[in-house]
Amino acid sequence: MRVIALVSLICCFVWNSTKAFSTDPVVIQKNQQELMVAPQNLEVLEDLSNQLTIQDIVTGKHHQRFQGGFEDHPGVKKINTAYWIRFQVKFDKEAETRWLMEVLDAHISHIKAYIQFDHQLTKFDQAGYREIFTRRKYRHKNFLYEIPYTGDQLMTIYFYVKSDSFNPFFIKLHANNNFIYYALNEYHLLGIYYGILVIMAMYNLMLFVYVRERMYLYYVLYVLSCILVSYAEDGLGFQYIWYNVPIMNILVDKSVHMVFLVFFTIYARTFLELKKNAPRTNQLLNLILWLFGGYFLLTAFFPIYSHAYTFALLIPFLLIYLAATRMYSKGNKAMTQFFLLGYSFTMVGLISLALRKNGVALFNIFYIYSLNIGLLVEVVFFSLALAYRLRLIKKEKELAQQQMIEHLQENEKIITQKVIERTEEIARQNQVIEEKNKELEQQAEEIKQMNEILNKENQELQSNVKELTKARVLLRDVDFTEFSQIFPDEESCYRYLAELKWSEGFQCIRCEGQKFTKGQGHFARRCSKCGYNESATVNTIFHHSHIPIQKSFYMLFLVYANNGDITSTELSQILSMRQPTCWKFRKKILEKMKVNKNSDKHNHLDGWGRLILD
């Protein structure tokens, strides 16, 4: 039974490899170095159940489900659905013996390869855009597999593909020596492309540091977003940066177009000055950016991402393109000519990107790399536009300076004439002033003589006033109401006390510093040197007195005016205070009066001022 089953399986393999195919095999001929697997050579099975295995495929049970005869390259039509692709290959007798097979679309999420030859099935490791990159045998941005040499015998190649993008099935065969040349050229050109972008970014960053104009910084951020978009599209970001983190491909794919849109819009709005030249377009762009931003945040939490989103992303780019075209038609050609030239290439690249994301596949080198070519040309033209803008600004600045110089020279002539006229006028006025000065000198001499007479009379009057004042204070009683008119409140008492105490200037009692600031308390002064806060009552008879300052003043006046002949009982009745309190302060005043009377030390203060200060 086992022998019968084995013979049946072998017959099934042979039948499957010969009769099951409705397409012609790919023939590798002499002197041929590379060839593209044509769509007519491919057969595709769509596995809606996602449950078929390679054993189910090679046994021939589902060979009738394979479809062929394609005119255009087939591809993924339903995302996250499994597809099986197969085609046959055979070698010409004198063909190269060592070949590689390359799957050109690097964004396929999951891919497996199998080769069936001579009743043997060779399985290759699983790879894909959602698999760890370093597990690949050939660390190339695309998927590479070795093809065994089978002579003129047929071998069947199978691919299992499952992806969340509309990927085309582009498969290319290379002779080993040709692939090295082909890959080096491709990476060399990509290196030149990224090098130009980096140089442009660095150049404009230096311009930003020198000119300090934010537009150059926006341009640098835009160029960096171009690099990120290119990294995501050609697979170099996955190969060289986040090779062990395939989930980054999902994050980058979802965010890179939004980042590119935001930075380009900010740069374009600033360069074209849309807020001034096209305010409605500027407002509409703001609204669209907010809507796209909301959609982007929504897709970060809910799986509603659609590739039709890439077509919607073209809307703001088209609005900016139309605004720039309108500005150009209105005569603003100096600002927009380089911008429109570069932007036209980018629009072609963006449209081709949107078509590829939505499954429109064309195998053409310019179509595949149209976004890179467009971004490169655009970056160069945008840099020319910025340089031209800088030159215009420089010319406008030089013209403004020249006009300013001419204006200043004209003003100088006017000012010179005005100075001459003014000088003559001043000379005439000086002559008049000299005549008036002579008259004033005569009048001054007369006034001087009159002042001397008045000074003598004033001295006599001042002497009389002092005598009258002293007599009034010493000989006449003044009640508290009349005294309150002189010192109406505590503020006036403290003010008088401060003026009397520091009449000759402030000097700190601790450090003898002479500079001060306003202190804490009524008319207190704080030493600027040591910080000591000195109140107005320190070193006066009122220091440490608990009697209100106004009544203390009046009590001092009464005791002084009566030469001490007033009792504490009388003071208590006049001031409405307790007799012991009046007696205590009266005693302090009498002691001070006795000290002053017995002291021969000269003091510039007279009267009760000598009693106040210690």
Backbone torsions as a table, in degrees:
resi	resn	phi	psi	omega
1	MET	NA	-40.7	-179.7
2	ARG	-64.3	-39.7	-179.8
3	VAL	-64.4	-41.6	179.2
4	ILE	-62.2	-41.4	-179.3
5	ALA	-66.1	-40.4	179.9
6	LEU	-64.9	-43.7	178.6
7	VAL	-62.3	-38.9	179.1
8	SER	-64.4	-41.2	-179.1
9	LEU	-65.2	-41.7	179.1
10	ILE	-64.0	-43.3	178.1
11	CYS	-61.6	-36.3	179.2
12	CYS	-65.4	-42.4	177.7
13	PHE	-59.5	-46.6	-177.5
14	VAL	-64.6	-43.3	179.8
15	TRP	-63.9	-39.7	-178.2
16	ASN	-66.8	-34.4	-176.0
17	SER	-81.9	-11.3	-176.6
18	THR	-116.5	-51.5	-172.4
19	LYS	-89.9	-24.6	-171.3
20	ALA	-76.0	-21.0	-174.4
21	PHE	-85.6	133.1	176.0
22	SER	-105.2	5.9	-178.7
23	THR	-118.1	160.3	178.4
24	ASP	-80.5	149.4	178.3
25	PRO	-75.8	160.2	173.8
26	VAL	-84.4	125.0	-177.1
27	VAL	-107.8	121.1	176.1
28	ILE	-89.7	114.9	-171.3
29	GLN	-101.1	174.1	-179.4
30	LYS	-64.1	140.6	177.9
31	ASN	63.7	10.8	178.2
32	GLN	-88.8	129.4	-175.5
33	GLN	-103.5	-26.3	177.7
34	GLU	-158.9	154.2	175.8
35	LEU	-156.8	149.2	179.8
36	MET	-95.2	131.2	176.8
37	VAL	-69.8	114.0	-175.9
38	ALA	-71.0	154.6	177.8
39	PRO	-62.4	-26.2	178.5
40	GLN	-69.2	-16.2	-179.9
41	ASN	-91.1	-7.2	-173.8
42	LEU	-99.2	146.8	169.7
43	GLU	-127.8	138.9	-172.6
44	VAL	-128.7	135.9	174.0
45	LEU	-118.0	127.5	178.4
46	GLU	-96.6	114.4	-176.8
47	ASP	-99.4	91.6	-178.6
48	LEU	-69.0	-23.4	-179.1
49	SER	-80.7	-18.6	-176.9
50	ASN	57.5	30.5	-175.4
51	GLN	-123.5	-6.7	-178.8
52	LEU	-71.9	143.7	177.6
53	THR	-112.6	172.6	179.5
54	ILE	-64.6	-31.1	177.0
55	GLN	-65.4	-38.2	177.2
56	ASP	-65.3	-31.1	-176.0
57	ILE	-78.5	-47.7	-172.6
58	VAL	-74.4	-20.8	179.6
59	THR	-72.0	-12.6	177.2
60	GLY	89.1	4.7	-178.9
61	LYS	-64.2	-29.9	-173.4
62	HIS	-117.8	20.3	-175.8
63	HIS	-65.0	-28.4	-179.6
64	GLN	-70.0	-18.3	179.9
65	ARG	-81.6	-13.3	177.3
66	PHE	-71.6	135.1	179.7
67	GLN	-113.6	139.3	179.9
68	GLY	-134.5	-162.7	179.0
69	GLY	72.0	33.3	-179.5
70	PHE	-76.6	140.2	173.5
71	GLU	-89.2	-36.2	175.7
72	ASP	-112.1	162.0	-178.5
73	HIS	-63.0	125.7	176.4
74	PRO	-71.6	170.9	179.8
75	GLY	-168.0	-173.1	179.6
76	VAL	-72.2	120.3	178.5
77	LYS	-102.0	-26.9	178.3
78	LYS	-125.8	120.8	-176.7
79	ILE	-69.7	150.3	-179.3
80	ASN	58.7	27.4	172.8
81	THR	-114.6	140.6	-177.2
82	ALA	-79.1	140.0	176.3
83	TYR	-128.5	139.7	173.9
84	TRP	-113.5	126.4	179.2
85	ILE	-118.2	139.2	177.7
86	ARG	-142.6	150.0	172.5
87	PHE	-158.2	162.5	-177.3
88	GLN	-110.8	146.8	-179.2
89	VAL	-133.0	141.4	170.4
90	LYS	-144.5	157.2	-175.3
91	PHE	-102.9	143.4	168.3
92	ASP	-72.1	160.9	-173.9
93	LYS	-61.9	-38.1	-175.7
94	GLU	-106.7	22.3	-180.0
95	ALA	-78.9	163.4	174.4
96	GLU	-60.3	146.3	-173.1
97	THR	-97.7	-17.6	-177.0
98	ARG	-114.3	115.4	-174.7
99	TRP	-132.7	153.9	174.8
100	LEU	-120.9	149.1	177.3
101	MET	-113.6	129.5	-176.1
102	GLU	-119.8	126.7	170.5
103	VAL	-93.8	117.5	-164.7
104	LEU	-79.1	-23.3	-178.3
105	ASP	-87.8	111.0	-176.6
106	ALA	-80.7	-2.3	-175.1
107	HIS	-99.8	11.2	175.8
108	ILE	-69.3	127.5	-173.8
109	SER	-65.5	-49.1	-178.4
110	HIS	-138.7	132.8	-179.9
111	ILE	-145.0	137.5	174.7
112	LYS	-128.9	145.6	-179.5
113	ALA	-123.3	142.8	178.5
114	TYR	-137.9	144.3	175.5
115	ILE	-127.3	124.6	180.0
116	GLN	-108.7	121.6	-179.7
117	PHE	-154.6	135.6	176.4
118	ASP	52.9	47.2	177.1
119	HIS	62.7	17.6	177.7
120	GLN	-119.6	145.4	-178.8
121	LEU	-117.2	116.9	178.6
122	THR	-99.8	127.7	-177.6
123	LYS	-110.3	134.5	177.4
124	PHE	-102.9	157.0	-179.3
125	ASP	-62.6	146.1	178.5
126	GLN	-69.0	139.9	178.3
127	ALA	-136.1	-176.5	178.4
128	GLY	148.3	169.7	-179.0
129	TYR	-71.6	-16.9	178.4
130	ARG	-107.5	12.2	178.3
131	GLU	-111.7	158.9	-179.8
132	ILE	-66.2	129.3	-172.0
133	PHE	-67.8	-38.5	-173.4
134	THR	-68.6	-7.5	177.6
135	ARG	-81.9	-8.4	179.5
136	ARG	-73.1	145.8	177.7
137	LYS	-70.8	-43.6	176.1
138	TYR	-107.0	114.3	-176.3
139	ARG	-85.8	71.9	177.7
140	HIS	-114.6	155.9	-177.2
141	LYS	-64.2	-27.2	174.7
142	ASN	-99.6	-179.5	-177.1
143	PHE	-95.7	125.1	-176.5
144	LEU	-119.6	141.3	178.9
145	TYR	-142.1	143.7	176.9
146	GLU	-79.7	142.5	176.5
147	ILE	-111.3	121.4	178.6
148	PRO	-72.0	148.6	178.1
149	TYR	-78.9	125.2	-175.3
150	THR	-120.7	7.9	-178.4
151	GLY	67.2	-139.4	-179.2
152	ASP	-91.9	9.6	178.2
153	GLN	-86.2	148.1	-178.8
154	LEU	-77.3	141.9	168.1
155	MET	-128.8	148.1	-177.5
156	THR	-109.9	131.7	-179.9
157	ILE	-112.6	129.9	179.0
158	TYR	-116.0	144.5	171.9
159	PHE	-128.3	134.8	170.1
160	TYR	-105.4	123.7	-176.7
161	VAL	-128.4	133.0	173.0
162	LYS	-143.1	123.6	-172.0
163	SER	-146.7	156.7	175.1
164	ASP	-102.2	19.7	174.8
165	SER	-132.5	161.2	179.3
166	PHE	-85.0	77.0	-174.6
167	ASN	-88.5	135.8	174.1
168	PRO	-81.3	157.4	178.9
169	PHE	-96.0	81.1	175.6
170	PHE	-97.0	116.9	-178.5
171	ILE	-126.8	130.8	-176.6
172	LYS	-129.5	140.6	179.5
173	LEU	-107.8	134.5	-178.5
174	HIS	-128.7	139.2	162.9
175	ALA	-69.5	145.4	-173.0
176	ASN	-55.2	-48.4	-177.8
177	ASN	-64.8	-34.1	178.6
178	ASN	-71.0	-35.4	-177.9
179	PHE	-65.4	-37.6	178.6
180	ILE	-60.3	-45.5	178.4
181	TYR	-63.2	-43.7	-178.6
182	TYR	-64.6	-45.2	-177.9
183	ALA	-68.3	-41.8	179.5
184	LEU	-63.0	-41.6	178.0
185	ASN	-62.2	-42.8	-179.0
186	GLU	-63.1	-47.3	-180.0
187	TYR	-68.4	-32.9	177.8
188	HIS	-63.8	-45.8	179.1
189	LEU	-66.2	-39.1	176.5
190	LEU	-65.3	-35.8	176.8
191	GLY	-63.9	-40.9	176.3
192	ILE	-62.4	-42.5	-179.5
193	TYR	-59.9	-51.3	-179.8
194	TYR	-67.9	-33.2	177.9
195	GLY	-62.4	-43.1	178.4
196	ILE	-62.6	-42.6	179.5
197	LEU	-62.0	-43.9	-179.5
198	VAL	-65.1	-41.5	179.2
199	ILE	-61.7	-44.1	179.0
200	MET	-62.8	-39.5	178.9
201	ALA	-65.0	-45.4	-179.8
202	MET	-64.8	-41.5	-179.5
203	TYR	-61.2	-45.6	-179.1
204	ASN	-74.4	-26.7	174.0
205	LEU	-65.8	-40.2	176.6
206	MET	-66.4	-37.2	175.9
207	LEU	-62.7	-39.3	177.8
208	PHE	-63.0	-42.7	179.0
209	VAL	-63.7	-35.8	-177.1
210	TYR	-80.3	-47.6	-174.0
211	VAL	-86.8	-27.8	-177.7
212	ARG	62.9	38.4	175.6
213	GLU	-110.3	126.1	-172.0
214	ARG	-62.8	-22.6	-178.9
215	MET	-58.9	-36.7	179.7
216	TYR	-69.0	-34.7	175.6
217	LEU	-67.1	-41.2	177.1
218	TYR	-61.2	-38.1	179.1
219	TYR	-66.2	-39.4	177.3
220	VAL	-61.3	-44.9	178.7
221	LEU	-63.7	-36.7	177.5
222	TYR	-65.1	-43.4	178.5
223	VAL	-62.3	-40.7	177.6
224	LEU	-63.5	-36.9	176.2
225	SER	-67.4	-33.2	174.8
226	CYS	-62.6	-41.5	178.6
227	ILE	-62.9	-41.3	179.7
228	LEU	-64.9	-43.3	177.9
229	VAL	-60.3	-43.9	-179.5
230	SER	-65.6	-41.6	176.2
231	TYR	-56.8	-40.6	-178.8
232	ALA	-71.7	-36.5	-174.6
233	GLU	-78.5	-41.9	-176.8
234	ASP	-91.8	-3.5	175.4
235	GLY	84.2	1.7	-179.1
236	LEU	-70.7	-29.1	176.2
237	GLY	-62.3	-42.7	178.5
238	PHE	-68.3	-34.2	-177.2
239	GLN	-74.2	-38.1	-170.0
240	TYR	-112.1	-19.3	-172.2
241	ILE	-113.6	-64.5	-176.9
242	TRP	-108.2	46.8	-173.8
243	TYR	-63.3	-28.0	-179.6
244	ASN	-101.0	8.2	-178.7
245	VAL	-128.3	75.7	-176.3
246	PRO	-63.4	-21.7	178.3
247	ILE	-63.9	-21.7	177.1
248	MET	-63.0	-28.4	177.2
249	ASN	-61.5	-38.3	178.5
250	ILE	-66.7	-47.4	-178.9
251	LEU	-62.7	-42.6	-178.7
252	VAL	-67.7	-43.8	-179.4
253	ASP	-59.6	-36.1	-177.3
254	LYS	-79.8	-26.8	-172.2
255	SER	-107.3	-22.3	-169.6
256	VAL	-64.6	-38.0	-179.1
257	HIS	-70.0	-34.5	176.8
258	MET	-67.3	-41.2	177.9
259	VAL	-63.3	-44.5	178.7
260	PHE	-60.8	-43.3	-179.7
261	LEU	-62.9	-45.5	-176.9
262	VAL	-62.9	-50.0	-176.1
263	PHE	-68.8	-36.5	178.1
264	PHE	-67.0	-42.2	-179.2
265	THR	-62.9	-43.3	179.2
266	ILE	-61.5	-44.8	180.0
267	TYR	-65.1	-47.4	-176.5
268	ALA	-63.4	-41.9	179.0
269	ARG	-61.4	-40.1	-179.4
270	THR	-71.0	-43.8	-177.5
271	PHE	-65.7	-46.0	-177.7
272	LEU	-83.0	-7.8	-178.9
273	GLU	53.5	52.8	-175.5
274	LEU	-64.0	-28.4	179.7
275	LYS	-61.8	-30.0	178.9
276	LYS	-98.3	-42.1	-173.8
277	ASN	-86.0	-29.0	179.9
278	ALA	-145.1	73.1	-174.4
279	PRO	-62.5	-35.8	180.0
280	ARG	-67.7	-42.9	176.0
281	THR	-61.4	-38.6	179.0
282	ASN	-63.3	-43.3	178.0
283	GLN	-65.6	-40.4	179.3
284	LEU	-65.1	-38.2	176.5
285	LEU	-63.4	-40.4	176.9
286	ASN	-59.1	-45.4	179.8
287	LEU	-62.4	-45.0	-178.7
288	ILE	-64.2	-40.2	178.5
289	LEU	-62.5	-39.8	177.9
290	TRP	-65.3	-40.4	179.1
291	LEU	-65.0	-45.1	178.4
292	PHE	-64.7	-37.9	177.6
293	GLY	-62.6	-41.2	176.7
294	GLY	-64.2	-41.7	177.3
295	TYR	-63.8	-40.0	179.3
296	PHE	-62.5	-44.3	178.3
297	LEU	-66.0	-34.8	179.8
298	LEU	-66.6	-41.0	180.0
299	THR	-71.0	-17.1	177.6
300	ALA	-71.3	-21.4	-177.8
301	PHE	-114.8	-20.2	-178.0
302	PHE	-129.0	137.6	-177.0
303	PRO	-79.3	69.8	-178.4
304	ILE	-116.1	16.6	-176.1
305	TYR	-65.4	135.3	178.1
306	SER	-131.0	142.3	179.3
307	HIS	-71.6	-14.6	173.6
308	ALA	-64.9	-16.9	176.2
309	TYR	-57.5	-31.8	-179.5
310	THR	-66.9	-32.4	175.2
311	PHE	-68.9	-38.9	178.0
312	ALA	-63.7	-31.2	179.6
313	LEU	-64.6	-19.5	179.8
314	LEU	-72.0	-18.6	-175.4
315	ILE	-59.5	-54.7	179.8
316	PRO	-63.2	-33.0	177.8
317	PHE	-65.3	-40.3	178.3
318	LEU	-66.6	-38.5	178.1
319	LEU	-61.2	-44.6	179.2
320	ILE	-65.0	-39.4	179.4
321	TYR	-63.1	-43.0	178.9
322	LEU	-66.3	-39.4	178.7
323	ALA	-63.9	-42.1	178.5
324	ALA	-65.9	-39.1	177.9
325	THR	-64.0	-41.6	178.2
326	ARG	-63.2	-41.2	177.5
327	MET	-63.4	-39.7	179.1
328	TYR	-64.4	-41.3	-178.8
329	SER	-68.9	-24.7	179.5
330	LYS	-84.0	0.8	175.4
331	GLY	107.0	-1.4	179.8
332	ASN	-87.9	60.1	-173.1
333	LYS	-77.1	-32.3	-178.1
334	ALA	-62.2	-34.8	-177.2
335	MET	-80.9	-31.3	-165.4
336	THR	-111.7	-11.1	-172.7
337	GLN	-64.3	-47.0	178.8
338	PHE	-70.0	-35.3	179.5
339	PHE	-61.5	-46.8	-178.9
340	LEU	-67.1	-37.7	178.9
341	LEU	-61.1	-50.1	-179.9
342	GLY	-68.1	-38.6	-176.3
343	TYR	-67.8	-30.0	179.3
344	SER	-62.1	-41.0	177.7
345	PHE	-65.4	-40.1	179.9
346	THR	-65.6	-37.8	179.3
347	MET	-62.1	-39.8	177.0
348	VAL	-62.3	-44.8	179.0
349	GLY	-63.5	-39.8	179.8
350	LEU	-67.4	-39.6	178.4
351	ILE	-65.1	-42.3	178.3
352	SER	-65.5	-35.4	176.8
353	LEU	-63.9	-44.4	179.1
354	ALA	-62.5	-39.2	177.9
355	LEU	-64.4	-44.2	179.9
356	ARG	-63.5	-41.1	-179.9
357	LYS	-63.5	-23.2	-178.4
358	ASN	-107.7	19.9	168.4
359	GLY	90.5	6.8	176.9
360	VAL	-87.5	103.4	-171.3
361	ALA	-110.1	130.7	172.9
362	LEU	-131.9	129.8	178.2
363	PHE	-89.1	91.3	178.6
364	ASN	-147.5	130.7	-174.3
365	ILE	-60.0	-35.5	179.2
366	PHE	-72.9	-33.0	177.3
367	TYR	-69.7	-42.5	-178.1
368	ILE	-67.0	-43.7	-177.7
369	TYR	-101.6	22.1	-177.8
370	SER	-63.1	-37.2	179.1
371	LEU	-66.0	-42.8	178.0
372	ASN	-61.8	-44.7	-179.7
373	ILE	-63.6	-44.5	-179.7
374	GLY	-62.6	-44.5	179.7
375	LEU	-64.4	-40.4	-179.7
376	LEU	-62.8	-49.5	-180.0
377	VAL	-63.3	-40.6	-179.5
378	GLU	-63.4	-44.3	-179.6
379	VAL	-60.6	-41.2	178.9
380	VAL	-64.2	-47.5	-179.4
381	PHE	-67.0	-37.5	177.2
382	PHE	-63.4	-38.4	177.2
383	SER	-64.8	-40.2	175.0
384	LEU	-62.2	-39.8	179.1
385	ALA	-63.0	-42.3	178.4
386	LEU	-65.2	-40.7	178.2
387	ALA	-64.8	-41.4	178.2
388	TYR	-65.1	-39.7	177.3
389	ARG	-62.7	-42.1	178.7
390	LEU	-63.0	-38.5	178.7
391	ARG	-67.0	-39.5	177.2
392	LEU	-62.7	-42.8	179.1
393	ILE	-62.2	-39.9	178.6
394	LYS	-64.2	-43.5	178.3
395	LYS	-63.0	-43.5	178.7
396	GLU	-61.9	-38.1	178.5
397	LYS	-65.9	-43.2	178.6
398	GLU	-64.9	-40.5	178.5
399	LEU	-63.7	-42.5	178.7
400	ALA	-63.6	-39.4	177.8
401	GLN	-65.2	-40.4	178.8
402	GLN	-63.9	-44.1	177.5
403	GLN	-62.8	-38.0	178.3
404	MET	-65.3	-40.8	179.1
405	ILE	-63.2	-45.1	178.1
406	GLU	-61.9	-40.5	178.8
407	HIS	-64.4	-40.4	178.9
408	LEU	-66.8	-38.6	177.8
409	GLN	-64.5	-40.1	176.9
410	GLU	-64.8	-43.0	177.6
411	ASN	-63.0	-35.2	179.7
412	GLU	-63.8	-40.6	177.1
413	LYS	-63.0	-43.4	179.5
414	ILE	-63.5	-43.1	-179.0
415	ILE	-64.9	-39.3	178.8
416	THR	-60.5	-44.7	178.9
417	GLN	-64.0	-40.5	178.4
418	LYS	-64.8	-36.6	179.9
419	VAL	-65.2	-42.0	178.8
420	ILE	-61.8	-47.2	179.5
421	GLU	-62.4	-41.3	-178.7
422	ARG	-67.5	-35.9	179.2
423	THR	-63.6	-44.2	177.7
424	GLU	-62.7	-41.3	179.4
425	GLU	-64.3	-40.6	179.3
426	ILE	-65.3	-37.8	178.5
427	ALA	-61.3	-42.7	177.8
428	ARG	-64.4	-41.3	179.6
429	GLN	-66.2	-35.0	178.1
430	ASN	-63.2	-38.1	178.5
431	GLN	-64.0	-42.6	177.5
432	VAL	-64.6	-39.2	-178.1
433	ILE	-66.1	-39.4	179.0
434	GLU	-61.1	-42.0	177.8
435	GLU	-63.8	-42.3	178.7
436	LYS	-66.1	-34.7	179.5
437	ASN	-63.1	-39.0	178.1
438	LYS	-62.1	-43.6	177.8
439	GLU	-62.9	-41.0	-179.7
440	LEU	-66.5	-35.4	178.6
441	GLU	-63.4	-41.1	176.9
442	GLN	-63.2	-42.9	179.1
443	GLN	-66.8	-36.6	179.3
444	ALA	-63.9	-38.3	178.2
445	GLU	-64.0	-41.4	177.6
446	GLU	-65.1	-41.7	179.5
447	ILE	-65.2	-35.2	179.3
448	LYS	-62.3	-43.7	178.3
449	GLN	-63.8	-40.8	177.9
450	MET	-65.1	-37.6	179.4
451	ASN	-65.5	-37.2	177.5
452	GLU	-61.5	-41.9	177.7
453	ILE	-63.8	-44.0	-178.8
454	LEU	-65.9	-34.9	179.7
455	ASN	-63.3	-41.2	178.1
456	LYS	-62.7	-43.8	179.8
457	GLU	-66.2	-37.2	179.2
458	ASN	-65.7	-39.2	177.3
459	GLN	-60.6	-42.2	178.6
460	GLU	-64.7	-41.6	-179.9
461	LEU	-65.7	-40.6	-179.8
462	GLN	-63.2	-38.6	177.9
463	SER	-62.5	-42.6	179.4
464	ASN	-65.0	-40.7	-179.4
465	VAL	-64.7	-41.5	179.5
466	LYS	-62.1	-42.6	179.8
467	GLU	-64.6	-40.3	-179.9
468	LEU	-67.4	-40.5	-179.6
469	THR	-65.2	-44.1	-179.6
470	LYS	-63.0	-41.6	179.1
471	ALA	-63.7	-39.7	-178.7
472	ARG	-65.1	-44.0	-177.3
473	VAL	-69.1	-39.5	-173.5
474	LEU	-85.7	-27.8	-170.4
475	LEU	-109.5	-17.1	-175.1
476	ARG	-115.8	138.3	176.3
477	ASP	-77.8	138.4	177.4
478	VAL	-120.6	126.9	179.4
479	ASP	-78.9	171.3	-174.0
480	PHE	-66.5	-31.7	178.5
481	THR	-63.3	-46.0	179.2
482	GLU	-68.6	-37.6	177.3
483	PHE	-63.9	-34.4	-179.3
484	SER	-68.9	-21.4	175.5
485	GLN	-69.0	-31.0	177.2
486	ILE	-79.6	-43.3	177.4
487	PHE	-122.0	82.4	-171.9
488	PRO	-70.7	-22.4	-177.1
489	ASP	-153.8	178.7	-179.9
490	GLU	-65.7	-34.5	-179.7
491	GLU	-58.5	-44.3	-179.9
492	SER	-67.4	-33.2	178.5
493	CYS	-66.5	-47.0	-179.3
494	TYR	-66.6	-37.1	178.2
495	ARG	-60.8	-47.8	-179.8
496	TYR	-61.3	-39.8	-178.4
497	LEU	-64.6	-42.3	179.6
498	ALA	-66.5	-41.8	179.7
499	GLU	-64.5	-38.9	-179.9
500	LEU	-70.0	-42.3	-175.4
501	LYS	-68.9	-43.3	-177.0
502	TRP	-109.0	36.9	-178.1
503	SER	-63.8	-27.8	-179.7
504	GLU	-104.0	14.7	178.5
505	GLY	107.7	158.6	-177.9
506	PHE	-84.4	139.5	172.5
507	GLN	-146.4	118.8	-175.6
508	CYS	-62.0	135.8	-178.4
509	ILE	-77.0	-9.7	179.1
510	ARG	-99.8	-52.3	-174.1
511	CYS	-114.8	-0.5	179.9
512	GLU	64.1	22.3	174.6
513	GLY	-69.2	149.5	-174.3
514	GLN	-111.3	-2.9	177.4
515	LYS	-103.3	143.7	-175.3
516	PHE	-148.5	166.0	171.2
517	THR	-129.4	174.3	179.7
518	LYS	-65.1	129.5	-178.3
519	GLY	-98.8	-173.1	-178.6
520	GLN	-93.4	120.9	-177.7
521	GLY	117.6	171.8	-178.4
522	HIS	-63.8	114.6	175.4
523	PHE	52.8	30.1	176.3
524	ALA	-77.0	157.5	179.5
525	ARG	-129.5	135.1	-178.8
526	ARG	-107.0	127.9	-178.3
527	CYS	-67.4	129.7	179.7
528	SER	-73.0	-17.4	-176.3
529	LYS	-89.3	-51.2	-176.8
530	CYS	-109.2	-10.7	177.5
531	GLY	82.7	9.1	-179.3
532	TYR	-70.9	132.9	179.6
533	ASN	-95.8	111.5	-175.9
534	GLU	-109.1	118.0	179.7
535	SER	-78.8	166.7	-177.7
536	ALA	-70.0	-19.8	-175.8
537	THR	-90.4	-10.3	-179.3
538	VAL	-62.9	137.3	-179.2
539	ASN	62.0	30.8	171.9
540	THR	-127.5	171.3	-179.2
541	ILE	-69.2	-16.3	-178.2
542	PHE	-90.6	0.2	-177.7
543	HIS	-66.1	136.2	-178.8
544	HIS	62.0	19.8	177.2
545	SER	-90.5	133.8	-179.4
546	HIS	-96.3	3.9	178.5
547	ILE	-82.5	138.8	175.9
548	PRO	-50.8	139.3	-171.3
549	ILE	-61.1	-34.9	-178.2
550	GLN	-67.5	-42.8	178.5
551	LYS	-71.6	-31.5	175.8
552	SER	-63.7	-41.6	177.4
553	PHE	-59.8	-47.8	-176.0
554	TYR	-65.6	-39.2	178.5
555	MET	-63.4	-42.3	178.0
556	LEU	-61.4	-41.9	179.6
557	PHE	-62.9	-43.9	-178.0
558	LEU	-63.7	-44.4	-178.4
559	VAL	-65.6	-42.4	-179.6
560	TYR	-67.4	-44.6	-176.7
561	ALA	-63.2	-33.6	179.8
562	ASN	-94.6	9.8	177.0
563	ASN	56.3	32.5	177.3
564	GLY	87.4	-4.6	-176.9
565	ASP	-89.5	59.7	174.4
566	ILE	-146.5	133.2	-173.5
567	THR	-85.5	163.1	177.9
568	SER	-67.6	-28.1	178.4
569	THR	-66.9	-41.5	178.9
570	GLU	-65.7	-42.1	178.1
571	LEU	-61.8	-38.7	179.7
572	SER	-62.8	-39.9	179.7
573	GLN	-70.5	-40.3	-178.0
574	ILE	-68.2	-43.1	-173.3
575	LEU	-94.5	-4.1	-178.0
576	SER	57.1	49.2	-180.0
577	MET	-127.5	166.3	178.6
578	ARG	-68.2	142.1	-175.9
579	GLN	-64.6	-40.5	179.6
580	PRO	-61.5	-38.0	178.9
581	THR	-64.1	-44.0	179.0
582	CYS	-65.2	-37.5	-178.9
583	TRP	-64.8	-41.2	-177.7
584	LYS	-65.9	-45.4	-178.4
585	PHE	-72.7	-33.2	177.4
586	ARG	-63.1	-39.8	178.6
587	LYS	-61.8	-40.4	179.8
588	LYS	-63.9	-36.9	-179.7
589	ILE	-69.8	-43.0	-177.9
590	LEU	-64.4	-38.2	178.0
591	GLU	-64.0	-40.2	178.9
592	LYS	-65.3	-39.7	179.3
593	MET	-64.9	-37.2	-179.9
594	LYS	-67.4	-40.9	179.2
595	VAL	-63.6	-44.2	-179.2
596	ASN	-65.6	-35.5	-179.3
597	LYS	-68.0	-38.9	-177.2
598	ASN	-83.7	-13.0	-176.8
599	SER	-84.5	134.9	176.2
600	ASP	-96.0	1.1	-177.0
601	LYS	-69.3	133.1	-178.3
602	HIS	-72.6	138.1	177.4
603	ASN	-137.8	134.0	-177.6
604	HIS	-72.7	-11.6	-178.6
605	LEU	-92.6	141.3	176.8
606	ASP	-116.4	167.3	174.3
607	GLY	66.6	-142.8	-174.4
608	TRP	-78.2	-8.0	174.3
609	GLY	-61.6	-33.0	178.0
610	ARG	-70.3	-27.8	178.2
611	LEU	-75.2	-30.2	-175.8
612	ILE	-70.0	-48.3	-173.8
613	LEU	-86.6	138.5	175.4
614	ASP	-74.4	NA	NA
